[in-house]
């Protein structure tokens, strides 16, 4: 993956989520790092196609450069690529022919924001949805487009529920700021029962118990054993031979790497449908942290970085503060420092990942500079992580 555009932009990603809390697409935000940069739409599409190939899952391109966006509108992306078009461009008659050509090519267009004047009758059918920021509605602006609505700019779970109650078709983004706060009425103090086997396995591996004891624990949950083997045999994991049993996996991987994949199971095994967007985010955080750590010579550090990103939303998933979770879930000290104390060697990487999620170019620059990472290196890590996540889901 070597594309010139990756050194000239900041990339951000966020999910599009439907009423069933299923992730139906990924919004990729593209922000030029310099206003005078000459960016090629063909190069952007080539990079995107490596993660979201034609015929695969959908990606929304939110391009924050008028020149690059206009260039993109003159191309013919694959049908799984959706393009956001700001309202001021959508209502400009000079672009009408581009929109009509893309409609003929079956490229979905999303109207971003409300136009000051009604769209031309022949242009309106080119757009499948309108994307409205929550702040637009709070200012009392009226949506007269008649298009199905997607909501962005959400800040809380209450915002999400209210948006769906108003009839939106989907929400872009899922608020995860800040640490989980325990409810006023105490709930269960232990980890959810359906995740208990994974936690027990992690603890037994942490204590170096023999493979026979580990296998006995795993046999208590056949569905978990099946899911673990499916992960280990996935293309993203890249083992040279097929893993046929838990014992075989331990022989190939060793205890340290096995604990990493149990950590992945812990953050993707919840049966609560409302947790799907958080599981989506946790997997990508873990994989991105791992990609950012590829330059580290110590494989233990890379595995810990993966676990750090993966566990960074565990308090939201299991509805317990980290101080409580640490009593039952083994966690490396450097991971604990980042998640509980917001210190330690992994904390700057976690800040960079959050900047990517929020598509905040200021925070992106600041975090990348602190880690002495260039935009191209960071963006390549972002796209590789997104690609691996797609293979695991």
C-alpha positions in Angstrom: 0.0 0.0 0.0 2.0 2.9 -1.3 0.0 5.9 -2.4 1.3 9.5 -2.7 -1.9 11.0 -1.3 -1.4 9.3 2.1 1.5 11.7 2.9 -0.6 14.8 2.2 -3.9 14.1 4.1 -5.2 13.2 7.6 -7.6 10.3 7.6 -10.4 9.7 10.0 -13.0 6.9 10.2 -16.3 6.4 11.9 -19.2 3.9 11.4 -22.6 4.4 9.9 -25.1 2.6 12.2 -28.7 1.6 11.4 -31.7 1.2 13.8 -30.7 -2.4 14.7 -27.3 -1.0 15.8 -25.6 -2.8 12.9 -22.6 -1.1 11.2 -23.6 -0.8 7.6 -20.7 1.3 6.2 -17.6 3.2 7.2 -17.2 6.9 6.7 -13.7 7.8 5.7 -12.9 11.5 6.2 -10.1 12.9 4.1 -8.6 16.2 5.3 -5.7 17.9 3.3 -2.8 18.8 5.6 -1.9 21.8 3.3 -4.5 23.9 1.4 -2.3 24.1 -1.7 -1.6 20.3 -2.0 -2.3 18.8 -5.4 -4.3 15.6 -4.6 -5.3 13.0 -7.1 -8.8 11.4 -6.9 -7.5 8.3 -8.7 -4.9 7.8 -6.0 -7.5 8.2 -3.3 -9.8 5.6 -4.9 -6.9 3.2 -5.4 -6.0 3.4 -1.7 -9.7 3.0 -0.8 -10.1 0.0 -3.0 -7.4 -1.9 -1.1 -9.6 -1.8 2.0 -13.1 -1.8 0.4 -12.8 -3.6 -2.9 -15.6 -3.4 -5.5 -18.5 -5.6 -4.5 -17.6 -5.4 -0.8 -18.9 -3.4 2.1 -19.8 0.2 1.6 -17.5 3.2 2.3 -18.6 6.8 2.5 -16.0 9.4 1.3 -16.2 12.6 3.2 -13.6 14.7 1.4 -12.9 18.1 3.0 -11.2 19.6 -0.1 -13.3 21.2 -2.8 -10.8 20.6 -5.5 -10.3 16.9 -4.6 -14.0 16.4 -4.2 -14.7 17.9 -7.6 -12.0 15.7 -9.1 -13.6 12.7 -7.4 -17.0 13.6 -8.8 -15.4 13.4 -12.3 -14.4 9.7 -11.8 -16.4 6.5 -11.8 -16.0 4.9 -8.4 -17.2 1.3 -7.7 -20.8 1.0 -6.6 -19.8 0.4 -2.9 -18.3 3.9 -2.7 -20.7 6.7 -1.6 -19.7 10.3 -1.9 -20.8 13.1 0.5 -21.5 16.4 -1.4 -21.8 19.7 0.6 -25.1 21.5 0.1 -23.4 24.5 -1.5 -22.0 22.3 -4.3 -25.2 20.3 -4.7 -27.2 23.4 -5.4 -24.6 24.8 -7.9 -25.9 24.3 -11.4 -22.3 24.0 -12.7 -22.1 20.6 -11.1 -25.4 19.2 -12.3 -23.9 17.2 -15.2 -21.4 15.5 -12.8 -24.2 14.4 -10.5 -26.3 13.1 -13.4 -23.4 11.2 -14.8 -22.7 9.6 -11.4 -26.4 8.7 -11.1 -26.2 7.0 -14.5 -23.1 5.1 -13.2 -25.1 4.1 -10.0 -22.7 5.9 -7.7 -24.6 6.8 -4.5 -24.4 10.5 -3.5 -25.2 11.9 0.0 -26.2 15.5 0.5 -24.3 17.0 3.4 -26.2 19.8 5.1 -29.3 21.7 3.9 -29.1 23.8 0.7 -30.1 27.5 0.9 -32.3 27.0 -2.2 -34.2 23.9 -3.3 -32.2 21.4 -5.4 -33.0 21.3 -9.2 -35.7 18.8 -10.0 -33.4 16.7 -12.1 -30.6 16.8 -9.5 -32.5 15.8 -6.4 -32.9 12.1 -7.5 -29.1 11.8 -7.7 -28.9 11.9 -3.9 -30.0 8.9 -1.8 -29.8 10.5 1.7 -29.2 13.9 3.4 -26.6 14.0 6.2 -27.6 16.5 8.9 -25.5 17.5 11.9 -27.3 17.6 15.2 -26.3 21.3 15.6 -28.3 22.1 12.3 -31.5 20.8 13.9 -30.8 22.5 17.2 -30.7 25.8 15.3 -34.2 25.2 14.0 -33.2 24.7 10.4 -36.0 22.9 8.5 -35.3 19.9 6.2 -37.3 20.4 3.0 -35.3 17.9 0.9 -37.6 14.9 1.5 -34.6 12.6 1.5 -34.0 9.8 4.1 -32.0 11.3 6.9 -28.6 10.3 8.3 -27.6 12.1 11.6 -24.1 13.2 12.5 -22.6 15.2 15.4 -24.1 13.0 18.1 -22.7 13.4 21.6 -24.5 10.9 23.8 -26.5 7.7 23.9 -29.6 9.9 24.5 -28.8 11.8 21.3 -28.8 8.4 19.4 -32.1 7.2 20.9 -33.7 10.6 20.2 -32.5 10.6 16.6 -33.9 7.1 15.9 -37.1 8.2 17.6 -37.4 11.1 15.1 -37.1 8.6 12.3 -33.6 8.9 11.0 -32.4 6.0 8.8 -28.9 5.9 10.4 -26.4 7.7 12.6 -22.8 8.5 11.7 -20.5 8.0 14.7 -21.0 6.6 18.1 -20.1 8.7 21.1 -17.5 7.0 23.3 -15.9 10.0 25.0 -14.7 9.7 28.5 -14.6 6.8 30.9 -17.6 4.7 31.8 -19.3 6.0 35.0 -20.9 3.4 37.3 -24.7 3.8 37.7 -26.1 5.2 40.9 -27.8 1.9 41.6 -25.1 -0.8 41.9 -25.4 -3.6 39.3 -23.7 -6.9 39.0 -20.2 -6.7 40.3 -18.9 -9.6 38.2 -18.1 -9.9 34.5 -21.1 -10.9 32.4 -21.7 -14.7 32.6 -21.3 -15.3 28.9 -17.8 -13.8 29.0 -16.7 -15.5 32.2 -15.0 -18.4 30.3 -12.8 -16.0 28.4 -11.8 -14.2 31.5 -11.0 -17.5 33.3 -8.9 -18.6 30.3 -6.9 -15.4 30.3 -6.3 -15.7 34.0 -5.2 -19.3 33.7 -2.8 -18.4 30.8 -1.5 -15.5 32.9 -0.7 -18.0 35.7 1.0 -20.4 33.2 -1.3 -23.4 33.7 -0.8 -26.4 31.5 -2.6 -26.9 28.2 -4.9 -29.7 29.5 -6.4 -27.4 32.2 -6.9 -24.7 29.6 -8.6 -27.1 27.2 -11.0 -28.3 29.9 -12.0 -24.7 30.6 -12.6 -24.0 26.9 -14.7 -27.1 26.5 -17.3 -25.5 28.8 -18.2 -23.2 25.9 -18.2 -24.9 22.5 -19.4 -21.8 20.6 -16.4 -19.9 22.1 -14.0 -22.6 20.9 -15.4 -22.4 17.4 -15.1 -18.6 17.3 -11.6 -18.7 18.5 -10.6 -21.2 15.8 -12.3 -19.2 13.2 -10.3 -16.1 14.2 -7.0 -18.0 14.2 -7.7 -19.4 10.7 -8.7 -16.1 9.3 -6.6 -14.4 6.5 -5.9 -11.5 8.9 -4.1 -13.8 11.3 -1.9 -15.2 8.6 -0.8 -18.5 10.1 1.0 -20.8 7.6 -1.1 -23.9 8.5 -4.7 -24.4 9.5 -5.3 -24.6 13.3 -7.3 -27.7 14.2 -7.5 -27.5 18.0 -6.8 -25.2 20.9 -3.8 -27.3 21.8 -2.5 -26.9 18.3 -3.0 -23.1 18.6 -1.0 -23.0 21.9 1.8 -24.9 20.3 2.0 -22.5 17.3 1.4 -19.3 19.2 2.6 -19.7 22.7 0.8 -18.3 25.8 1.5 -14.6 25.2 0.0 -14.4 21.7 -2.9 -16.7 22.7 -3.8 -14.2 25.4 -4.0 -11.5 22.8 -6.6 -13.4 20.8 -8.6 -14.2 23.9 -8.6 -10.4 24.5 -10.1 -10.0 21.0 -12.8 -12.5 21.9 -13.6 -10.8 25.1 -14.4 -7.6 23.3 -16.4 -9.2 20.5 -18.3 -11.9 22.3 -21.1 -9.8 23.9 -24.6 -10.9 22.9 -26.0 -7.3 23.5 -26.8 -5.9 20.1 -26.4 -2.4 21.4 -22.7 -3.1 21.9 -22.1 -3.8 18.2 -20.8 -0.2 17.4 -18.5 -0.3 20.4 -17.2 -3.8 19.4 -16.6 -2.3 15.9 -14.6 0.5 17.4 -12.6 -1.6 19.9 -11.5 -4.0 17.2 -10.2 -1.2 15.0 -8.5 0.5 17.9 -6.7 -2.7 18.8 -5.6 -3.3 15.2 -4.6 0.3 14.7 -2.5 0.3 17.9 -0.8 -2.9 16.7 -0.1 -1.4 13.3 1.4 1.7 14.9 3.6 -0.6 17.0 5.0 -2.5 14.0 8.3 -0.6 14.2 8.9 -1.9 17.8 11.4 -4.7 18.0 9.7 -6.3 21.0 6.7 -8.5 20.0 5.5 -8.4 23.6 5.1 -4.6 23.3 3.2 -5.0 20.0 0.8 -7.5 21.6 0.3 -5.2 24.6 -0.5 -2.3 22.2 -3.1 -4.4 20.5 -4.7 -5.3 23.9 -4.5 -1.6 25.0 -6.5 -0.4 22.1 -8.9 -3.4 22.3 -9.5 -2.9 26.0 -9.8 0.9 25.9 -13.6 0.5 25.5 -14.0 -2.5 27.8 -15.5 -0.3 30.6 -18.3 0.7 28.2 -18.9 -2.9 27.0 -19.0 -4.5 30.4 -20.6 -1.5 32.1 -18.0 -1.4 34.9 -15.2 1.2 35.6 -11.7 0.0 34.9 -10.9 0.0 38.6 -13.5 -2.8 39.0 -12.6 -4.7 35.9 -8.9 -4.9 36.9 -10.0 -7.1 39.8 -11.1 -9.9 37.5 -9.4 -9.4 34.1 -5.6 -9.8 33.8 -4.1 -6.6 32.3 -0.4 -5.8 31.6 0.9 -3.0 33.7 1.6 -0.7 30.8 -1.9 -1.2 29.5 -3.3 -0.4 33.0 -1.3 2.8 33.1 -2.8 4.0 29.8 -6.4 3.0 30.6 -6.6 3.9 34.3 -3.9 6.5 34.9 -3.8 8.0 31.4 0.0 7.8 31.5 2.8 5.4 30.3 4.3 4.6 26.9 1.0 3.6 25.2 -1.0 6.7 26.1 0.3 8.9 23.2 -0.6 6.1 20.7 -4.1 5.9 22.2 -4.5 9.7 21.8 -3.5 9.4 18.1 -6.1 6.7 17.6 -8.8 8.9 19.2 -7.8 11.8 16.9 -8.2 9.5 13.9 -11.7 8.4 15.1 -12.8 12.0 15.6 -11.2 13.2 12.3 -9.6 16.0 14.3 -6.7 17.3 12.2 -5.3 19.5 15.0 -5.2 16.5 17.4 -4.0 14.2 14.6 -1.0 16.6 13.9 -0.2 17.0 17.6 -0.3 13.3 18.5 1.6 12.2 15.3 4.3 14.9 16.0 4.7 13.7 19.6 5.3 10.2 18.4 7.5 11.5 15.5 5.3 9.7 12.9 4.6 11.1 9.5 1.2 11.3 7.9 1.9 8.6 5.3 3.0 6.2 8.0 -0.1 6.9 10.2 -2.5 6.7 7.2 -1.0 3.4 6.0 -1.5 2.0 9.5 -5.1 3.3 9.5 -5.9 1.6 6.1 -4.2 -1.7 7.0 -6.1 -1.8 10.3 -9.4 -1.2 8.6 -8.6 -3.9 6.1 -7.7 -6.4 8.7 -10.9 -5.6 10.7 -13.0 -6.2 7.6 -11.4 -9.7 7.2 -12.2 -10.6 10.8 -15.9 -9.6 10.8 
